[in-house]
Amino acid sequence: MPRMLRTIVKDIVLTDPQCEIVAETPGQSNLGPQLQETPADVIILAVADPDDEPDRFAALLALHPAARIIAITSAGKRALLYDLRPHVTHMNELSPATLLFAIRQSPAGLARAT
């Protein structure tokens, strides 16, 4: 994730007292071992080209079924939410409000909101 985008996302997350950053990892290849060591409810990733493919992160979600993954474009304008359900939730225009909404909502709550 570009440094500026990472800083913006961290600043947004840290504005919410219910959110805590538990770990950072330099790349997606380190996610499995990092999640074994430090479990997380939400994983935020930068991706070059997010797509609607529901099983893009299926292997990771199968190992960590309670986790949700927010994939943000490297430009920071779009994001997709992946969870173990076979679907992808479009978050429309990425903003601090939509990012925090996705982090706070349970998967069932997001299903009702979409």
Beta strands, then each sheet from edge to edge (+ up, - down):
strand 1: 42-47
strand 2: 68-73
strand 3: 78-82
strand 4: 88-93
sheet 1: 1+ 2+ 3- 4+
end
